[in-house]
Amino acid sequence: MITARITLYSNKKYPVKSGYRPLFLICGNYYSGVITFEGEDINQNETRSINIDFPNFQNQLKKGSLLKVFESPNNEIGEILIL
């Protein structure tokens, strides 16, 4: 499990619920991970602390890394900062 901070952009039409599985751009490739968090849904232009479960990336993503978040390869919806 990775701790991160997500920021959603204004083009994200619907709130993000805990359990959401977006794509993350890592080293030029897209990977899926499960976002979990406490509290209400995350809305447009909001920043929130989250946890991400990546099956293959534990201990490989460095603190301070910034990753782009996508709903599809052509639809970037935000970014995460690895904490």
N, C-alpha and C positions, 0 to 999 in steps of 0.2 A: 504494500500500500504506500502510495506517495502522497505527501501533503503539498498542496499548491494553492495558489490564489487565482481565480478565474475572473476575467473581465469580459462581459458580453457586449458586443457592438449593437448599434441601433438597428441593424438590418435583421436581427433575430426576431421573428414574428411572434413566437410563443415562448412563454417562460420555460426554464429548464427545471425539471423535477429530479429529485434524488433518484438514482438508478439510470439516468440518461447515458447513452452510449455514443458519443460523437467520435469523429475521426481526429487524430492528432498527427501533425506533420513532424516526423522525427527522421533526421538525416536524409531528407528527400523522399521519404516513403510515408504512406498513410497507414496508421494503426488505430485500432479501436481500443477504448478503455472505458471502464464504468466509473462515472462520477457519483459520489455520495456526499451528503452533507446533512446537517441538522437544520431544522426550521423551515420557513416558507420557501416557495419556488424562487429561482433567480431570474430577474427580469432584465430587459434591455438596459444598457448603460450602467449595469450594476457590477460591483466587484465583491467577491465573497470567498472565504476560505473553504476549501473542499478537500476531499480525499479522492485519489484515482487509483483504481486497481488495473495495473498493466500486467498481463500474464508473463511477458518476456522482458520487461525493462527494470525490474527491481534492482536497485544498487547501480544502475548504469546511467541514470539521468542525474546530472550534477545540480546541486543547490545553486539557484540563480539562473538556471536555464530558462529561456523564454520559448514557448511552443505555440504555434498557431492551432486554432480549433476550427473544425469544419463540420457542416452537416453532410456535405458531399464535396468531392474535390473542387467543384466550381463555386462553393458557397461557404466562404470563411465567415464565422460568426463570433469569433473572439480569440483570446489568447490566455495562456496560463503561465504563471511564474512558479517554478519549482522551489518550494521552501524546504 
